[in-house]
Amino acid sequence: MDVYVVYLFVATATPLFLWHDHRKLALWQIPFIAVMWLYVGLFLVGDLNPLAHLLFNIVFVANVVFAHVAAFKIYAIPFIQREREKRKLFRESK
């Protein structure tokens, strides 16, 4: 649960960092974060049945996948595009 809570704090801050440049990604992540906070609340109260535990773990995994896809879209795609442009300019200059 410790790792989950640390990830929850990081995930909660992520839309704040994305808001200026990538509002759609930030808005898509908010429902996942809300459900993860609900999971923590239910866990602390002790009101989790096996189905709820399974559903909330699925949401957690979905949020991790979403975060990795968003990071790829934000950081990797622009880097790949810049590298392709550099290669294209290098080939044209020969």
N, C-alpha and C positions, 0 to 999 in steps of 0.2 A: 504494500500500500504506500510505502514511502516514495518509491519511484513514481508511482501514479500521481501522488500529490505534487511532487516536483514538476512532473510533466504538465500537470494541470495549471500550475502557476505560469509556466512558460507559454502554454497554449493560450491562456487568458490574456497575456500581454501581446501576443502575436498580432491580433487585429489592430492594436494601437500603432504598431510599426507599419502595417500594410495600408492603413487608412488613407494616407496622403497620395500614394501612387497607385494602389490596387484596391479600390473600394469594393469591387465585386467579390474578390477573394476574401476580404475581411468580413463582408456580410454573409458569405456562404459558411464561414467558419463559426459564426456566433451560435447557431443552433446546436452544433456539436459541443461547444463549450458549456452551454446551458445544461445540456443533458449530463455532461460529465460532472458538473457541480451538483446536480440533482442526485447522481449516483453517490457522491461523497456524503451528502446529507442522509440518504437512506442507509448507507453503510454505517454511519456513526450512530444512527438511531437503532440499527439492528433489524431493519424491516426489509431485508432482501430475501426473496425466495429464489430458487435456482433459475427460474425463467428470467427474472429481472436481472440477476447477476450475468446471465448469458447475454441478454440484450445490451446491457451497458458495456460489457466487454467488447461486443461487436461495434458499438459506437466508438469506443476508445480506439480500436484498431482502424476503423474508418477515418477517424480524425488523424491518426498517424499517417495513413496513406495520403489523405488530403494534404497534410502539411508537406509531405515529400513531393507531391505533384506540384504544389504551389511553389515550393523552393526551386524545383527544376524550371518551372515556367518563369519565375522572376530572375533567377541567377544564371542558369545554364543556357537557356535558349538565347538570350542576348550575347553571351560569351561565344557560343557556337556561331552565331551570325557574324560577329566581329571577326572571328578567325576565318570564316569563309570569305569575307570581304578582303581580308589581308592576303589570302592565298590567290584570290581572283586578281587583285592589283599586282601581286608579284608575278603571276603568269602573264599578265598583259604587258608588263614592263620588259619582258625578255625579248 
